[in-house]
Amino acid sequence: MMLQPTHLGRDDEVRVYARDTLVVVVPNSDTGFEETRAFVEDRSAQLGARIGVVVLVRPGIQGDAMRLRESTRAFLTEGADALACMAYAIDGRGFFASRFLSVASGIFLHVRDATIPMKACVSAAEACDWVAAHLGEAPWVRPFVDGVREQL
C-alpha cells in the first residue's frame, strides 16, 4: 500500500505521514518546522487528542545545528498542547549517526525545560516502541513507520 505524504515547507523540505494519533516527519533540511507544528496542532484539534511524533532523521539531511535546536524548541514549547511525545529516530549508521546523536544531545540540553517527553533513538524500531508506549501501547505504530521507511 502506497502511503501519501503531505509536503510542507516553502520548498517541500518536510514530508509528513499521519495515521490516527501518530505523525511521522521526514525532514530534508532544518526548515519547515513551523508548518509541521501547525500540521500537528491541526491534527490534534481534529482528533481531540495529543499526537505522538517520530522524526526520521536520514542521511543527507542538510542543516545547521543551532537552527535545528531553535526550531525544535519552538515546536516543543509553542506546540506543547498538541504533543504527547516526540522521538528522533536516527535512521543511519557510522559517522552520520554519531554526528546526529551529538546534535540531538545539544537539542535536548537546549529544550530541557520542555514538558513533552522526548528521546533520541538509535533506530526507527526503538523510536516506534517508545512512542507506542506513550500512545497507549499502540501496536500499529511500528508497521506504519516501517511502511513509511520502505517508501523513502
Secondary structure, 3 states (H helix, E strand, C coil): CCCCCEEECCCCCEEEEEECCEEEEEECCCCCHHHHHHHHHHHHHHHCCCEEEEEEECCCCCCCHHHHHHHHHHHHHHCHHHEEEEEEEECCCHHHHHHHHHHHHHHHHHCCCCCCCEEEECCHHHHHHHHHHHCCCCCCHHHHHHHHHHHC
